[in-house]
Amino acid sequence: MGAPCNSLGEPFSRSFKGLIVWSILLSLTQCSLATATSNKTRSLHFYKWEVEYMYWSPDGLENVVMGINGKFPGPTIRARAGDTVHVHLTNKLHTEGVVIHWHGIRQKGTPWADGTASISQCAINPGESFDYRFTVDRAGTYFYHGHYGMQRSAGLYGSLIVDVAEGEKEPFHYDGEFDLLLSDWWHESAHDQEVGLSSRPMRWIGEPQTLLVNGRGQYGCSLAAHYSNNSSLSQCNVTGHEQWAPYILHVDPNKTYRIRLSSTTALASLNLAIGNHKMLVVEADGNYLQPFETDDLDIYSGESYSVLLKTSQDPSQNYWISFGVRGRKPQTPQALTILNYKTNSASKFPLSPPPVTPRWDDYAHSKAFTNKVKALDHKTIPKPPSTYHRRIILLNTQNKMNGYTKWSINNVSLSLPATPYLGSIRFGLQNGFDQTKPPESFPVQYDVMKPPGNPNTTTGNGVYMLSYYSTVDVILQNANALAENVSEIHPWHLHGHDFWVLGYGEGKFTKDDEKKFNMKNPPYRNSAVIFPYGWTALRFVADNPGVWAFHCHIEPHLHMGMGVVLAEGVQRLPKIPKEALSCGLTGKKFMTGNNLG
């Protein structure tokens, strides 16, 4: 949780109440201060971070990664619901800007801390600093990552865990906990990938070389080589290689462990299985679920889960934990680690081969799992409104524009402006972005089962302006890509809100599909997947003043335009810190001394 600190970073010997002296706090690297409010302790967790490139060996091959304070992945933030997190972030990248998005944190009252360049703030320039200060209002499993260019692919990410508020309890019991952050890793740099995606014609660098668990993977060898019929596959020797040795889960027999899972992958959808063990799924995206048992679990980029694991198997053995690719023809080997019963040496290999990942295109398996995810009850999860005020249908297509490959929404590929939307809308700067209303749907004659008859698209940066406190339905509609018989998985993430996932379906959405909606116990989430050639129906309440990104969480797809921007209640916001808006038109206003309020 972080220790309370005095000006030297040492624990306080007695309770501390009152105002915080920022000049003292800024001299610290990390600390926590506690105050009592309404008989509950609310803490401030302060972090002083520097983002920089550094050499690291995530999978045994040294490469350049983006780290924080010399660590990869970045430091884990841990707080309680109701606490305040304050991160003083300094950009030491020398030649590029940076921002950090706090994935799953709704930023109620602090939309400028959402960490989305050109939307909620300006990118932090080299050598400059920015203060992210926000409340973590709800317990759950979250993470953070870069949201500028393709810095998530470069390794800018870490875990953010929010425990229940003091005096409260989870609706389930466990004896211990593990936090697993999942990612994918390329040996070519994120800059190479970015240039390739922006080239004419597009140059795709291919699938990632390695899957990482807490920043660790193994390339060119396997922990389970001795089970393989491939004689050229060598056994990994990870002794003395701390950076890429597997993150092993050490457990006692006959206990229950909570495993928190977060996927910050740039591309890969993953499947988790643990040899000889079942898992009980209890949380998704910070919201409790009706518990259900499963042999394996699909997790898409941007999602998080908690599962409970009972260590009830033979304690004289160890067991494989495997992560494999789903939704794309796998050219990346499984990630493997070990569930180590402490009665054994952690170096003892399991008796059986690792669990086999379901076939990559077995979507029936994926849909069966997804349809089991339901909200626990209306005591912990709000009930969805029975109707909506506005429905927006978003068609996901792959297109061409002047020879460049794009991803588009209703035939508009998102191109972010130089001035953050938050400033442009708050201060009425109509030249800050395209004032044309983005399309609410797509032509009824469009055939989602075939490549587009006219593949051409256009770029834009208009905003869906939502009435404050209105109920909004979004239908995410998938379609065939440019190539025949190709439709990809798209995991979508909404900033600033959670939504009810009302249902999934096949083909083109119609009004009759409303009959399939789950209005009784739909899961309440911030990320949801659209399956190939299908649709996903979402509902949310526009109750959080700000400007919010809504986009495919596959980083190359977002880079190529697969996203939209939503705004609501911006004029209700208090004064926005000028440090968030020091670029573009708002930056010029500040420089000329005009008061933006």
C-alpha positions, -999 to +999 in steps of 0.1 A: +000+000+000+030+023+004+043+035+038+034+069+053+063+093+048+079+124+063+101+148+044+129+122+044+107+094+031+107+077+065+075+063+082+057+086+106+056+074+141+022+090+148-009+098+128-008+129+105-037+151+096-039+184+078-026+201+046+002+186+025+033+206+018+039+199-018+075+212-018+083+185+007+064+158-012+081+166-045+114+156-029+102+121-024+101+091-047+071+073-032+051+077+000+016+077+015-001+102+037-033+093+056-061+116+068-094+106+085-126+115+067-161+104+079-145+079+102-126+063+073-090+067+065-082+082+031-046+081+020-025+101-005-001+079-025+027+101-040+051+088-067+079+106-084+085+089-118+109+094-146+101+078-180+131+069-201+145+044-226+169+018-213+185-015-222+166-046-209+162-083-217+125-090-215+129-124-232+166-131-230+175-109-260+187-074-250+166-046-264+156-010-258+125-007-236+106+022-221+109+021-184+100+041-153+126+048-126+149+022-142+122-005-140+104-026-165+075-030-162+069+002-143+063+002-105+030-012-092+006+013-077-015+000-048-041+020-030-075+016-013-109+027-028-113+064-020-076+071-018-058+098-039-030+089-062-005+116-072+021+109-098+047+135-106+058+124-141+090+137-158+097+129-194+133+119-199+129+105-235+148+135-251+130+133-285+094+125-280+064+134-258+047+111-233+014+106-214+001+078-192-034+066-191-048+050-159-068+023-175-102+016-158-100+047-134-130+068-143-114+101-134-146+116-120-139+153-116-103+151-131-107+144-168-074+162-175-057+133-156-070+106-180-037+106-199-048+107-235-027+130-257-047+154-279-079+145-260-075+152-223-041+169-223-010+179-242+018+154-245+045+161-219+075+174-238+110+161-232+125+175-200+091+187-187+069+173-159+032+168-153+012+160-122-014+133-124-037+136-093-069+116-091-091+095-068-094+058-072-130+055-064-136+018-067-118-014-058-106-036-086-078-048-109-065-020-132-033-010-149-016+020-166+001+024-199+014+050-224-012+066-246+009+085-271+021+070-304+028+034-298+045+036-264+026+007-250+043-015-276+076+000-263+069-013-228+054+017-210+030+000-186+025-013-151-001-026-126-026-005-106-044-024-078-072-009-058-081-027-026-115-023-009-118+007+015-108+003+051-135-017+070-151-032+039-148-067+026-147-085-008-176-108-015-152-138-016-123-151+006-087-158-004-055-165+015-030-150-009-027-130-041-008-128-073-009-099-098-001-109-134+004-082-161+003-097-196+019-081-227+034-090-260+069-081-272+085-074-306+122-073-313+118-045-338+112-012-321+078+005-317+091+033-340+098+007-367+062-006-363+048+029-363+066+039-395+056+006-412+019+011-404+021+047-417+039+037-449+024+035-484+019+006-489+017-005-453+046-026-440+035-050-412+064-062-390+044-094-382+033-111-350+051-105-317+082-126-310+073-133-273+045-131-248+055-116-214+041-123-179+051-094-156+076-083-182+093-117-185+094-142-213+117-166-231+127-164-267+144-190-288+140-217-262+112-233-241+108-241-204+090-272-217+113-282-245+117-318-232+080-324-239+083-313-275+089-334-306+108-305-321+145-315-317+156-280-327+138-264-297+163-260-268+155-260-231+157-226-215+184-221-189+171-191-169+195-195-139+210-161-130+188-143-156+165-123-134+151-101-161+137-129-182+134-158-158+097-168-154+076-152-127+068-183-106+036-185-084+047-201-051+017-216-032+009-236-001-014-266-004-051-264+004-053-226+002-073-203-020-054-177-041-066-147-060-049-142-093-054-108-108-050-107-146-046-076-167-039-076-204-019-046-218-011-065-250-007-043-281-020-070-304-025-105-290-057-119-275-047-146-250-060-177-233-049-188-198-049-223-184-034-239-153-026-276-155-050-299-134-066-268-118-099-251-124-105-214-119-134-195-103-139-162-122-151-134-097-142-100-111-139-082-144-127-047-150-132-037-113-167-051-111-178-083-093-193-112-112-215-141-106-188-166-098-184-193-125-159-221-129-137-226-160-108-247-172-094-218-192-100-181-197-099-158-227-086-123-221-085-095-247-063-064-247-076-039-222-095-064-200-088-075-165-101-104-144-097-119-110-099-157-106-098-178-074-075-208-075-077-236-049-045-255-044-061-288-040-040-310-063-012-334-055+013-312-034+042-333-044+040-319-080+043-286-098+019-275-126+022-255-158+005-221-163+002-214-200-008-183-220-015-188-257-026-166-286-063-165-296-081-148-325-050-147-348-031-176-364-004-181-337+031-174-347+041-165-312+049-194-288+030-199-255+042-181-225+048-205-197+054-203-160+050-227-130+025-231-102+049-242-075+036-260-045+061-250-018+065-287-008+086-290-040+115-272-055+104-245-079+129-260-104+110-293-105+092-296-138+056-308-140+050-344-150+026-335-179+031-312-209+016-276-207-021-271-213-030-268-250-044-235-260-078-238-278-075-234-316-070-198-325-102-196-345-124-216-322-147-187-316-175-209-302-152-216-273-145-179-268-182-169-270-192-196-246-168-181-220-179-146-227-215-154-223-209-167-188-197-133-176-226-117-157-229-091-130-230-103-094-261-083-082-276-048-081-262-042-047-227-040-061-235-033-097-260-006-108-290-018-128-290-006-164-316+019-175-345+002-192-343+024-223-319+048-241-320+084-253-296+080-282-282+051-301-249+053-321-240+024-344-203+022-351-192+001-381-156-012-379-139-014-413-105-016-428-101+009-457-077+026-480-069+063-483-045+075-510-028+041-509-025+041-471-042+014-451-066+027-424-091+015-399-123+035-399-155+040-379-185+047-401-160+053-429-141+080-409-106+073-397-097+092-366-069+118-369-063+136-336-059+174-335-031+195-322-052+211-295-067+188-268-104+185-272-109+192-235-095+228-240-112+234-273-146+225-261-143+241-227-132+275-242-152+274-274-123+272-298-141+260-329-109+259-350-095+233-326-112+204-343-137+195-371-171+208-361-189+185-385-209+159-366-195+124-371-219+099-386-243+080-362-246+049-383-238+035-418-258+028-449-284+000-445-272-016-478-237-021-465-228-059-465-208-066-434-200-101-447-180-089-477-150-066-483-161-030-489-173-024-524-157+011-522-126+007-500-119+044-498-122+063-465-116+098-452-100+112-420-117+133-394-117+144-358-153+154-350-168+147-316-199+129-305-215+155-282-236+137-256-263+153-235-252+153-198-268+124-179-284+109-210-284+071-216-265+062-247-265+029-266-235+020-287-237-009-312-203-020-322-206-036-356-179-058-371-174-064-408-152-081-434-117-064-438-101-056-471-092-092-478-120-117-485-131-140-456-112-119-430-129-103-400-107-096-370-114-095-332-116-059-319-116-053-281-130-018-274-122+003-244-142+033-231-125+060-210-142+077-182-171+052-178-182+017-173-209+003-196-234-026-195-227-052-221-262-060-231-254-087-256-235-101-286-248-114-319-239-126-354-241-107-386-256-072-390-275-058-360-312-052-364-339-038-342-352-074-336-318-082-319-330-061-289-350-091-279-316-108-271-305-081-247-296-092-212-314-066-190-313-087-158-276-091-150-254-077-178-217-073-169-206-038-161-172-032-177-149-007-194-138-030-222-157-054-245-149-075-275-166-077-309-162-111-325-156-115-363-187-107-384-207-099-352-220-071-331-218-061-294-244-039-277-234-015-249-253+010-227-239+037-205-249+069-188-231+101-198-226+112-162-189+121-161-181+157-174-151+155-198-139+144-232-133+107-235-116+083-260-135+052-271-114+030-293-101-004-303-074-014-278-053-031-304-025-005-306-019-007-344-056-004-351-059+028-329-028+042-346-045+036-379-076+055-369-099+030-351-115+052-325-140+080-317-142+108-292-171+115-269-178+146-249-203+154-221-209+182-196-176+199-203-189+233-192-197+218-157-160+213-150-140+235-126-109+253-137-087+231-158-050+231-149-032+251-176-004+226-176-028+201-193-035+226-222-001+242-229+000+233-266-019+241-297-046+269-296-049+268-258-012+271-254-011+302-276-039+317-255-019+312-224+012+326-240-006+358-250-019+362-215-056+356-223-075+341-194-091+308-202-109+305-169 
